[in-house]
Amino acid sequence: MAQRRHHGGAFKTRVAVEAIAGHKTVNEIASAYEIHPSQVAKWKAEALARLPEVLSDGRKLPSGDGSKKEARLYEEIGRLRMEVEYLKKKLGLYPSGSVEG
């Protein structure tokens, strides 16, 4: 049984760009690179699907992610404050019975 061939990103890109260009048929490209025609079609479809993501403006932050991250950070801050208060109380750094807030 033959080993599976692993193709690098540069090879896949070259095949996908050639398929997108449309100068040759999928079968011609597949025979030139010695791969199956369905693989050429798969790489072409994947490249076309990811192009908008690759070419999008990277300066814009995705909406909604900031508020989730902020909420998680505030939750962690609260948890850490409670731990500090607990440790101060256990170590006797507060006068007995009074806990400052």
C-alpha positions in Angstrom: 0.0 0.0 0.0 1.4 3.4 -1.0 2.2 6.1 1.5 0.0 9.2 1.5 1.6 12.3 -0.1 1.7 15.4 2.0 1.6 18.7 0.0 2.9 21.9 1.5 1.0 25.2 1.5 3.1 26.7 -1.4 2.2 23.7 -3.6 -1.5 23.9 -2.8 -1.5 27.6 -3.4 0.2 27.2 -6.8 -2.4 24.6 -7.8 -5.3 26.6 -6.5 -4.2 29.8 -8.2 -3.8 28.0 -11.5 -7.3 26.5 -11.1 -8.8 29.9 -10.3 -7.1 31.5 -13.3 -9.0 29.1 -15.5 -6.4 28.9 -18.3 -6.4 25.1 -18.0 -9.1 22.6 -17.1 -9.1 20.8 -13.7 -8.1 17.6 -15.4 -5.1 19.2 -17.2 -3.9 20.8 -13.9 -4.3 17.5 -12.0 -2.3 15.6 -14.6 0.4 18.2 -14.7 0.9 18.1 -10.9 0.1 14.4 -10.6 -2.8 14.7 -8.2 -6.4 13.7 -8.3 -8.8 16.2 -10.0 -11.1 16.3 -7.0 -8.1 17.5 -4.9 -7.6 20.4 -7.3 -11.3 21.3 -7.0 -11.2 21.0 -3.2 -8.1 23.3 -3.0 -9.7 25.8 -5.4 -13.0 25.9 -3.4 -11.0 26.3 -0.1 -8.9 29.1 -1.5 -12.0 31.0 -2.8 -13.8 30.5 0.6 -10.8 31.9 2.5 -9.9 34.8 0.3 -12.4 37.3 1.9 -10.9 36.5 5.3 -7.3 36.9 4.1 -8.0 40.1 2.3 -10.2 41.7 4.9 -9.1 44.8 6.8 -7.1 43.4 9.8 -7.3 46.7 11.7 -10.9 46.3 12.6 -11.7 44.3 15.8 -14.4 41.8 15.6 -17.5 43.1 17.3 -18.7 41.3 20.5 -15.4 39.7 21.4 -14.2 42.7 23.4 -17.2 42.7 25.7 -16.9 38.9 26.4 -13.2 39.3 27.2 -13.9 42.4 29.4 -16.5 40.5 31.3 -14.1 37.6 31.8 -11.4 39.9 33.1 -13.7 41.7 35.5 -14.8 38.3 36.8 -11.2 37.3 37.4 -10.5 40.6 39.1 -13.4 40.0 41.5 -12.2 36.5 42.3 -8.6 37.7 42.9 -9.9 40.5 45.2 -11.8 38.0 47.2 -8.7 35.8 47.5 -6.6 38.7 48.7 -9.3 39.7 51.3 -9.5 36.1 52.5 -5.7 35.8 52.9 -5.4 39.2 54.6 -8.1 38.1 57.1 -6.4 34.7 57.7 -3.0 36.3 58.2 -4.4 38.8 60.7 -3.6 41.9 58.7 -7.1 43.3 59.5 -8.1 44.2 63.0 -10.4 41.6 64.4 -14.0 41.9 63.1 -13.5 44.7 60.6 -12.9 44.1 56.9 -12.3 47.1 54.7 -13.9 47.2 51.3 
